[in-house]
Amino acid sequence: MLIVKLDALGDVLRTGSLVPILHRLHPRPYVCWITRPEAVEIVRMIDGVDEVVPLNVDGLARIAEGGWDHVYALSNDHSTASLATAARAANPPVGYSMKDGRLHPSNAAAERWLEMAAFDRLKRANTESYQKLMLDIVGVEGSIEPPRLTVERKHLDHAAGWIAGLFAGSGRRRIAINVGSGARWPKKMLEVDQIAAYARLARERLDADILLVGGPAEIGKTEAILAACGPGTPVRSALTSHSVPEFVGVLRQVDALLCGDTLALHIATAIGLPTVCLVGPTSSAELADFDGLVLKSSVDTLDCLGCYGDCRKVDNCMSLFDMGALVDLTARQLARPVPARPAGA
């Protein structure tokens, strides 16, 4: 079985929810997944995937050799569809392929997803999660669960020791704030002063230690947040390198997460971490809440949510959030059961 998924890391990871479904459809399958090189690391961590092929010359040769029984190509773009067609599977590709030089959806559900990509008004009118939309394309019914990630013990042990050292002797609960938003939609996350205000309130009301998480792109923003928090506040930087397993290891050390609609959200669901997700320029409906594991929060006074843009309004979908209300939501998530931390955490 071949899965073709080439999109951003968050989209790649949430597509991992389909792997258990495919295992039920095809007993004892051998699952191969082709993706872009930057996503290989995270796909290798998804339970149920046997082989990961990077999209390069060797990867194209691996796909073109044939022998596939089923191909699932779930992104509505020409690269994905072309790879699905080149695989020459025994059965027609599910999702998208090329036919007479054009993108060809395999069924009505795939055609609907293609139309949603073309027209933002259809995306805004959608009321179903991404996972449900993909399930419809695959053609099965039933509930869907988050993907499951397997992390090597060395990453867990390193993160446990590091985070414990940041808060030496503390027995307080830990809240992570994913400070970044990515370059495409800057309005996916709060600004520096807002994050600092949230951190101070969370410390005061919830008696929690605060970790600022993200990658190298967030160094400047994190330094500004720490300066705004002032000395003596138990807020620490826990930024990681480009290593996804290292980032997953850090999130395994915390009790709740505050983030935007980013990769951190999808990792959190995959490790069962209760999360408060801020939603603004993207679709809230597409984000599965997995029975309350994710509490989605939006500013209800605006009619432009899900604009898929980056507006210049002073009062916008991120600036109008109430930090006290977000702390209250975080308190609700802290009351949920959390998977046991690894030994030494």
Phi, psi and chi 1 to 4 in degrees:
 res  aa     phi    psi   chi1   chi2   chi3   chi4
   1 MET       -  135.7  178.9 -170.5  -50.7      -
   2 LEU  -118.2  128.5  177.1   65.1      -      -
   3 ILE  -106.9  129.7  -62.3  173.4      -      -
   4 VAL  -111.8  113.1 -176.2      -      -      -
   5 LYS  -148.1  114.7 -171.8   66.2  177.4  178.0
   6 LEU  -117.4    7.2  -48.2  175.6      -      -
   7 ASP   -80.9 -166.9  -63.6  -30.5      -      -
   8 ALA   -59.8  158.7      -      -      -      -
   9 LEU   -57.1  -40.7  -65.3 -174.8      -      -
  10 GLY   -62.9  -42.7      -      -      -      -
  11 ASP   -66.8  -38.0  -77.2  -25.5      -      -
  12 VAL   -62.4  -46.7  167.8      -      -      -
  13 LEU   -65.4  -44.7  177.1   53.5      -      -
  14 ARG   -67.9  -22.5   64.3 -179.6  178.9  174.1
  15 THR   -67.5  -20.8  -57.5      -      -      -
  16 GLY   -59.6  -17.2      -      -      -      -
  17 SER   -60.0  -24.0  -71.5      -      -      -
  18 LEU   -80.7  -16.7  -65.3  177.4      -      -
  19 VAL   -59.1  -47.5  172.8      -      -      -
  20 PRO   -61.7  -33.6  -21.6   33.1      -      -
  21 ILE   -62.9  -44.1  -56.9  -66.8      -      -
  22 LEU   -67.2  -32.9  -60.8 -178.5      -      -
  23 HIS   -64.5  -34.5  -86.7  -99.4      -      -
  24 ARG   -73.9  -34.1  -67.6 -159.4  -67.9  -89.7
  25 LEU   -70.3  -35.7  -80.6  175.8      -      -
  26 HIS  -128.4   92.3  -49.4  -72.8      -      -
  27 PRO   -53.9  134.7  -24.9   34.6      -      -
  28 ARG    53.3   51.4  -59.5 -178.7   62.7 -171.1
  29 PRO   -79.4  157.4   33.5  -37.0      -      -
  30 TYR  -100.6  114.9 -178.9   85.8      -      -
  31 VAL  -103.1  117.3  178.8      -      -      -
  32 CYS  -111.7  141.0  178.2      -      -      -
  33 TRP  -131.4  122.5 -172.8  -43.5      -      -
  34 ILE  -100.7  134.4 -174.7  168.5      -      -
  35 THR  -152.3  173.2 -169.3      -      -      -
  36 ARG   -70.7  153.3  -62.2 -169.0 -171.7  -81.1
  37 PRO   -53.7  -35.5  -29.1   36.5      -      -
  38 GLU   -70.0  -15.2   56.9  -92.1   25.8      -
  39 ALA  -101.5   -4.9      -      -      -      -
  40 VAL   -57.9  -42.7  165.8      -      -      -
  41 GLU   -58.8  -44.6 -168.2  173.7   44.5      -
  42 ILE   -76.7  -33.3 -161.3  165.0      -      -
  43 VAL   -66.9  -34.2  175.8      -      -      -
  44 ARG   -61.2  -22.7  -78.0 -171.0  178.0  135.3
  45 MET   -87.3  -11.1  -61.3  167.1   63.0      -
  46 ILE   -77.4  123.5  -61.6  175.1      -      -
  47 ASP   -60.7  136.5  -70.9   -4.7      -      -
  48 GLY    96.3   -2.6      -      -      -      -
  49 VAL   -99.4  124.1  176.7      -      -      -
  50 ASP   -90.0  -31.5  -61.4  -69.6      -      -
  51 GLU  -145.9  138.1  178.8 -174.9   -3.0      -
  52 VAL  -119.5  127.2 -174.4      -      -      -
  53 VAL  -114.5  120.4  175.5      -      -      -
  54 PRO   -73.8  148.5   25.2  -31.1      -      -
  55 LEU   -79.1   92.4 -178.4   59.5      -      -
  56 ASN  -150.4 -170.9   53.2   30.8      -      -
  57 VAL   -60.4  -45.7  172.6      -      -      -
  58 ASP   -64.8  -38.2  -68.3  -22.3      -      -
  59 GLY   -64.3  -39.9      -      -      -      -
  60 LEU   -63.6  -38.4  -68.4  174.3      -      -
  61 ALA   -65.4  -39.2      -      -      -      -
  62 ARG   -61.7  -41.7  170.8   73.8  177.6   96.9
  63 ILE   -70.2  -41.1  -60.7  -51.0      -      -
  64 ALA   -74.9  -13.5      -      -      -      -
  65 GLU   -68.4  -13.2   69.7 -179.6    0.2      -
  66 GLY    80.9 -162.3      -      -      -      -
  67 GLY    87.7    2.4      -      -      -      -
  68 TRP   -82.0  137.8  -51.4  107.6      -      -
  69 ASP   -87.0  -41.4  -64.4  -56.9      -      -
  70 HIS  -138.4  142.0  -56.8  -82.6      -      -
  71 VAL  -126.0  130.4  174.6      -      -      -
  72 TYR  -115.6  108.7  -68.2   88.4      -      -
  73 ALA  -117.2   99.3      -      -      -      -
  74 LEU  -106.9   10.6  -59.0  173.1      -      -
  75 SER  -109.9  136.5  -65.0      -      -      -
  76 ASN   -89.5   61.2   44.7   29.2      -      -
  77 ASP  -133.9  162.4   60.2   76.9      -      -
  78 HIS   -68.3  -33.5  -73.8   81.8      -      -
  79 SER   -63.4  -47.0  -64.1      -      -      -
  80 THR   -61.5  -47.6  -63.9      -      -      -
  81 ALA   -63.6  -37.6      -      -      -      -
  82 SER   -66.8  -40.7  -63.2      -      -      -
  83 LEU   -64.1  -41.6  -73.3  169.6      -      -
  84 ALA   -61.7  -39.2      -      -      -      -
  85 THR   -70.6  -40.7  -56.1      -      -      -
  86 ALA   -66.3  -21.6      -      -      -      -
  87 ALA   -69.5  -20.5      -      -      -      -
  88 ARG    52.2   54.5  -61.9 -178.8  -69.7  113.6
  89 ALA   -73.4  160.1      -      -      -      -
  90 ALA   -67.4  -27.0      -      -      -      -
  91 ASN  -117.1  154.1  -64.7  -79.5      -      -
  92 PRO   -58.8  141.2  -22.9   33.3      -      -
  93 PRO   -58.9  143.1  -23.7   34.2      -      -
  94 VAL   -96.4  125.5  174.5      -      -      -
  95 GLY   112.5  -95.9      -      -      -      -
  96 TYR  -140.2  141.3  -57.7   92.6      -      -
  97 SER  -145.1  179.4   59.0      -      -      -
  98 MET  -105.0  136.1  -62.5  -61.5  -67.0      -
  99 LYS  -140.9  120.1 -174.3  174.4 -177.6  179.4
 100 ASP    54.7   38.1  -61.4  -32.8      -      -
 101 GLY    78.6    7.7      -      -      -      -
 102 ARG  -123.5  155.2  -64.0 -177.7  179.7 -179.8
 103 LEU   -68.3  127.9 -162.2   65.0      -      -
 104 HIS  -121.1  110.9  175.6   68.0      -      -
 105 PRO   -74.4  143.8    8.2   -2.0      -      -
 106 SER   -80.2  -19.2   64.1      -      -      -
 107 ASN  -160.7 -178.9   53.3   30.9      -      -
 108 ALA   -64.3  -34.0      -      -      -      -
 109 ALA   -67.4  -38.8      -      -      -      -
 110 ALA   -68.4  -35.4      -      -      -      -
 111 GLU   -65.4  -38.6 -173.6  171.3   -0.4      -
 112 ARG   -63.3  -43.1  178.9 -169.4  175.9 -159.9
 113 TRP   -64.4  -35.9 -177.0 -121.4      -      -
 114 LEU   -64.9  -41.9 -177.6   61.0      -      -
 115 GLU   -66.0  -36.9  -69.2  171.9  -14.0      -
 116 MET   -64.2  -33.7  -72.9  172.0   61.7      -
 117 ALA   -68.5  -29.1      -      -      -      -
 118 ALA   -85.9  -27.2      -      -      -      -
 119 PHE  -129.7  111.1  -58.2  103.1      -      -
 120 ASP   -60.3  -30.6  -76.2  -11.4      -      -
 121 ARG   -63.3  -32.8   59.7  179.8  174.9   80.2
 122 LEU   -71.7  -36.8  -62.8 -179.3      -      -
 123 LYS   -62.9  -42.8  -89.0 -124.8  174.7 -166.6
 124 ARG   -68.8  -27.4  -66.2 -176.3   68.2  179.9
 125 ALA   -83.7  -12.9      -      -      -      -
 126 ASN   -65.9  143.0  170.5   58.0      -      -
 127 THR  -122.0    9.1   59.1      -      -      -
 128 GLU  -113.1  150.6  -63.9  179.1  -30.9      -
 129 SER   -71.2  159.4   71.6      -      -      -
 130 TYR   -55.9  -44.9  168.7   85.7      -      -
 131 GLN   -61.1  -40.5  -73.2   87.2  -12.8      -
 132 LYS   -65.6  -40.0  176.2   59.5  167.7   61.2
 133 LEU   -62.2  -41.0  -67.4  165.7      -      -
 134 MET   -68.7  -37.4  -64.6  -57.9  104.6      -
 135 LEU   -60.4  -39.1 -153.5   63.7      -      -
 136 ASP   -64.0  -38.7  -70.7  -15.8      -      -
 137 ILE   -65.5  -41.4  -66.9  174.2      -      -
 138 VAL   -66.4  -30.1  172.0      -      -      -
 139 GLY    91.4   31.5      -      -      -      -
 140 VAL  -127.7  158.5  -63.3      -      -      -
 141 GLU  -112.2  165.4  -63.4 -178.4   -5.6      -
 142 GLY   124.2  173.1      -      -      -      -
 143 SER   -76.8  160.1   61.1      -      -      -
 144 ILE  -128.7  144.8 -144.4  161.2      -      -
 145 GLU  -115.0  164.1  -62.5 -179.7   -5.9      -
 146 PRO   -63.7  157.5  -17.1   28.9      -      -
 147 PRO   -65.4  164.9   24.8  -33.3      -      -
 148 ARG  -117.9  132.3  -68.9  -72.4  178.3 -104.1
 149 LEU  -107.9  137.1  -65.8  177.8      -      -
 150 THR  -105.4  124.0  -62.3      -      -      -
 151 VAL  -113.8  134.4 -170.3      -      -      -
 152 GLU   -64.1  144.8  -68.9 -176.2   50.4      -
 153 ARG   -56.5  -35.1  171.1   57.6   57.0 -179.6
 154 LYS   -61.7  -35.2   64.7 -179.7 -180.0 -179.8
 155 HIS   -72.1  -38.6  -62.9  -62.7      -      -
 156 LEU   -66.3  -44.7  -62.9  175.1      -      -
 157 ASP   -65.0  -41.1  -70.2  -15.7      -      -
 158 HIS   -62.8  -46.3  175.4  -92.1      -      -
 159 ALA   -64.0  -40.3      -      -      -      -
 160 ALA   -61.0  -46.0      -      -      -      -
 161 GLY   -67.2  -40.2      -      -      -      -
 162 TRP   -64.2  -50.8  176.5   31.4      -      -
 163 ILE   -67.3  -39.2  -58.3  -54.1      -      -
 164 ALA   -60.3  -37.7      -      -      -      -
 165 GLY   -68.3  -29.0      -      -      -      -
 166 LEU   -67.2  -28.2  -68.5  177.8      -      -
 167 PHE  -127.3   58.4  -57.3   99.9      -      -
 168 ALA   -53.8  125.3      -      -      -      -
 169 GLY    80.8   -1.4      -      -      -      -
 170 SER   -83.7  137.2  171.5      -      -      -
 171 GLY  -109.2   12.5      -      -      -      -
 172 ARG   -73.7  158.6  -69.9 -173.5  -72.0  -96.5
 173 ARG   -68.8  160.4  -66.3  171.5  -62.5 -179.7
 174 ARG  -120.3  133.9  -61.0  167.8 -177.4  161.6
 175 ILE  -118.5  127.9  -60.3  169.5      -      -
 176 ALA   -98.9  140.0      -      -      -      -
 177 ILE  -117.4  116.4  -54.5  171.6      -      -
 178 ASN   -82.4  105.9 -171.5   70.8      -      -
 179 VAL   -79.1  -19.0  -57.4      -      -      -
 180 GLY   -89.6  169.5      -      -      -      -
 181 SER  -136.0  -10.3   58.3      -      -      -
 182 GLY    83.4  158.5      -      -      -      -
 183 ALA   -78.3  -23.9      -      -      -      -
 184 ARG   -71.0  -43.6 -173.4  175.3 -178.2 -175.7
 185 TRP  -129.9   84.5  -70.3  -59.2      -      -
 186 PRO   -58.3  -24.8  -23.2   33.9      -      -
 187 LYS   -80.4   16.0  -68.0  -66.9 -170.0  -62.1
 188 LYS   -79.8  -12.6  -84.4 -170.5  175.0 -175.0
 189 MET  -145.8  161.0 -168.8   48.8 -176.4      -
 190 LEU   -66.3  160.6  -55.2  171.4      -      -
 191 GLU   -84.8  175.4  -62.3  -68.3  -16.5      -
 192 VAL   -55.6  -53.1  167.5      -      -      -
 193 ASP   -63.8  -35.4  -70.7  -15.5      -      -
 194 GLN   -66.4  -44.4  -66.9  171.7  -64.7      -
 195 ILE   -63.7  -40.5  -66.6  175.8      -      -
 196 ALA   -62.7  -41.9      -      -      -      -
 197 ALA   -65.1  -42.4      -      -      -      -
 198 TYR   -60.6  -45.5  168.5   87.5      -      -
 199 ALA   -60.9  -42.3      -      -      -      -
 200 ARG   -65.1  -42.6  -71.3 -168.4  -65.3  -93.6
 201 LEU   -66.4  -41.2  -84.9  176.8      -      -
 202 ALA   -63.2  -39.4      -      -      -      -
 203 ARG   -64.5  -42.6  170.5   65.9 -179.1   94.4
 204 GLU   -71.1  -45.8  174.6 -174.0  -27.5      -
 205 ARG   -86.4  -30.9  -64.3 -174.6 -173.2  178.3
 206 LEU  -110.7   -5.1  -54.6  177.5      -      -
 207 ASP    51.3   55.7 -169.2   30.7      -      -
 208 ALA  -123.3  153.4      -      -      -      -
 209 ASP   -87.4  143.5  -66.9  -33.5      -      -
 210 ILE  -116.6  128.6  -47.3  -64.7      -      -
 211 LEU  -111.8  134.0  -73.0   75.1      -      -
 212 LEU   -97.8  116.0  -55.0  178.7      -      -
 213 VAL  -117.5  157.8  -58.6      -      -      -
 214 GLY   156.2 -159.2      -      -      -      -
 215 GLY  -120.3 -167.9      -      -      -      -
 216 PRO   -57.9  -29.4  -24.5   33.9      -      -
 217 ALA   -66.2  -17.4      -      -      -      -
 218 GLU   -98.7   10.0  -77.1   73.7   59.1      -
 219 ILE   -59.5  -50.4  -68.7  175.4      -      -
 220 GLY   -62.6  -45.3      -      -      -      -
 221 LYS   -64.5  -40.1 -174.2  173.9 -177.2  179.5
 222 THR   -64.8  -42.4  -62.8      -      -      -
 223 GLU   -61.5  -39.2  -69.3  174.7  -14.5      -
 224 ALA   -66.6  -37.8      -      -      -      -
 225 ILE   -65.0  -45.1  -66.2  167.1      -      -
 226 LEU   -60.3  -40.5  -67.6  172.4      -      -
 227 ALA   -65.4  -39.2      -      -      -      -
 228 ALA   -69.3  -30.7      -      -      -      -
 229 CYS   -70.5  -31.2  -73.7      -      -      -
 230 GLY    85.3  164.0      -      -      -      -
 231 PRO   -68.8  150.5   25.0  -33.5      -      -
 232 GLY    88.2  -13.2      -      -      -      -
 233 THR   -81.9  130.1  -55.4      -      -      -
 234 PRO   -74.6   64.0   27.7  -33.1      -      -
 235 VAL  -119.5  127.0  179.4      -      -      -
 236 ARG  -130.3  148.6  -57.1  -73.3 -175.8  -90.6
 237 SER   -80.1  130.1  170.9      -      -      -
 238 ALA  -129.6   41.1      -      -      -      -
 239 LEU   -66.5  145.5  -60.0 -177.8      -      -
 240 THR  -115.5  173.0   54.6      -      -      -
 241 SER   -77.6 -157.2   67.3      -      -      -
 242 HIS   -79.8    5.0  -67.6  -72.0      -      -
 243 SER   -78.2  115.5  166.8      -      -      -
 244 VAL   -65.5  -44.4  173.9      -      -      -
 245 PRO   -57.5  -36.6  -26.5   35.8      -      -
 246 GLU   -63.3  -42.3 -176.0 -176.3   12.3      -
 247 PHE   -65.4  -42.4 -175.7   62.6      -      -
 248 VAL   -61.4  -41.7  175.4      -      -      -
 249 GLY   -58.2  -40.5      -      -      -      -
 250 VAL   -64.9  -46.1  167.9      -      -      -
 251 LEU   -64.6  -24.9  -69.7 -175.2      -      -
 252 ARG   -69.7  -10.0  -77.1  -75.4  -60.2  -89.7
 253 GLN   -96.5    1.5  -47.0  -51.5  -47.9      -
 254 VAL  -116.9  168.0  -54.3      -      -      -
 255 ASP  -104.6  -18.5  -58.3  -71.0      -      -
 256 ALA  -159.9  158.0      -      -      -      -
 257 LEU  -132.8  139.5  170.2   70.0      -      -
 258 LEU  -113.6  127.5  177.0   75.9      -      -
 259 CYS  -157.7  172.5   67.4      -      -      -
 260 GLY   -95.9 -168.6      -      -      -      -
 261 ASP   -79.8   77.7  175.4   11.3      -      -
 262 THR  -134.3 -178.0   60.4      -      -      -
 263 LEU   -55.6  -37.6  174.1   63.1      -      -
 264 ALA   -56.2  -37.8      -      -      -      -
 265 LEU   -60.0  -46.2  167.1   67.5      -      -
 266 HIS   -72.5  -32.9  -55.3  -61.8      -      -
 267 ILE   -65.8  -42.9  -70.2  176.3      -      -
 268 ALA   -58.6  -44.1      -      -      -      -
 269 THR   -65.2  -33.9   61.5      -      -      -
 270 ALA   -72.7  -17.8      -      -      -      -
 271 ILE  -112.7    8.0   61.7  174.6      -      -
 272 GLY    72.9   29.8      -      -      -      -
 273 LEU   -91.0  118.2  176.4   61.3      -      -
 274 PRO   -57.6  133.5  -25.5   35.9      -      -
 275 THR  -136.1  143.5  -61.9      -      -      -
 276 VAL  -107.7  118.7  175.9      -      -      -
 277 CYS  -111.9  126.4  178.2      -      -      -
 278 LEU   -89.5  126.0  -47.6  178.6      -      -
 279 VAL  -120.9  128.7 -171.3      -      -      -
 280 GLY  -134.2  -82.8      -      -      -      -
 281 PRO   -78.6   -9.4   27.4  -34.3      -      -
 282 THR  -110.0  178.1   55.3      -      -      -
 283 SER   -80.7  121.5  169.4      -      -      -
 284 SER   -69.6  -38.2  177.0      -      -      -
 285 ALA   -61.7  -33.1      -      -      -      -
 286 GLU   -70.4  -16.8  -80.8 -173.0   31.0      -
 287 LEU   -88.8  114.0  -57.5  177.1      -      -
 288 ALA   -70.0  141.2      -      -      -      -
 289 ASP   -98.2   -9.7   63.2    9.5      -      -
 290 PHE    48.0   58.4  -61.9  112.3      -      -
 291 ASP    56.9   41.5  -64.6  -36.8      -      -
 292 GLY    90.3   -2.1      -      -      -      -
 293 LEU   -59.2  -32.7 -178.4   64.4      -      -
 294 VAL  -114.6  122.5  177.1      -      -      -
 295 LEU   -99.9  114.9  -72.8 -178.7      -      -
 296 LYS   -91.0  137.2  -64.0  178.7  -74.1 -174.2
 297 SER  -130.1  131.6 -177.2      -      -      -
 298 SER  -135.7  160.0  -60.1      -      -      -
 299 VAL   -81.1  114.5  175.2      -      -      -
 300 ASP   -86.0    3.4   58.6    9.8      -      -
 301 THR   -93.6   -0.2   57.0      -      -      -
 302 LEU  -110.2  146.4  -62.1  175.5      -      -
 303 ASP  -107.4   12.3   60.7    2.8      -      -
 304 CYS  -113.1   14.1   55.1      -      -      -
 305 LEU   -61.6  149.4  -60.4  179.6      -      -
 306 GLY    73.4   30.2      -      -      -      -
 307 CYS   -76.6  -17.0   67.3      -      -      -
 308 TYR    54.7   40.0  -73.6   88.8      -      -
 309 GLY  -139.0 -167.7      -      -      -      -
 310 ASP  -137.3   84.1  177.1   29.8      -      -
 311 CYS   -74.4  169.8   73.3      -      -      -
 312 ARG  -113.4   20.7  -65.4  -66.3 -176.1  -92.2
 313 LYS   -66.6  140.3  -64.1  177.0 -177.8  176.8
 314 VAL   -65.7  -46.9  174.9      -      -      -
 315 ASP   -94.2  100.9  -66.7  -27.2      -      -
 316 ASN  -126.1 -175.5   58.5   63.7      -      -
 317 CYS   -67.8  -11.8   57.3      -      -      -
 318 MET  -108.5  -34.8  -73.3  -66.0  136.6      -
 319 SER   -69.0  -21.8   68.1      -      -      -
 320 LEU   -92.8    2.8  -65.3  176.0      -      -
 321 PHE   -66.3  142.3  -87.9  108.8      -      -
 322 ASP   -94.9  119.5  177.9   81.7      -      -
 323 MET   -65.7  -34.8  -63.3  -55.3  106.9      -
 324 GLY   -62.8  -39.8      -      -      -      -
 325 ALA   -65.9  -36.8      -      -      -      -
 326 LEU   -68.2  -36.1  -66.4 -180.0      -      -
 327 VAL   -65.2  -39.0  170.1      -      -      -
 328 ASP   -62.2  -41.5  -69.9  -18.7      -      -
 329 LEU   -64.6  -38.4  -69.8  177.7      -      -
 330 THR   -63.4  -38.4  -54.3      -      -      -
 331 ALA   -60.0  -40.0      -      -      -      -
 332 ARG   -62.1  -40.2  -73.6  174.0   53.4 -174.2
 333 GLN   -71.0  -33.7  -66.1  -59.3   68.2      -
 334 LEU   -65.8  -21.8  -74.0  172.2      -      -
 335 ALA   -80.8  -11.1      -      -      -      -
 336 ARG   -78.0  152.3  -70.0  178.0   62.2   91.6
 337 PRO   -67.0  141.2   23.4  -33.3      -      -
 338 VAL  -117.4  139.8 -179.7      -      -      -
 339 PRO   -54.8  144.1  -23.5   32.7      -      -
 340 ALA   -56.7  138.2      -      -      -      -
 341 ARG   -70.9  152.4  -71.6  179.1 -175.9  161.7
 342 PRO   -61.8  157.3  -19.1   29.6      -      -
 343 ALA   -55.5  137.6      -      -      -      -
 344 GLY    89.4   -5.9      -      -      -      -
 345 ALA   -79.7      -      -      -      -      -
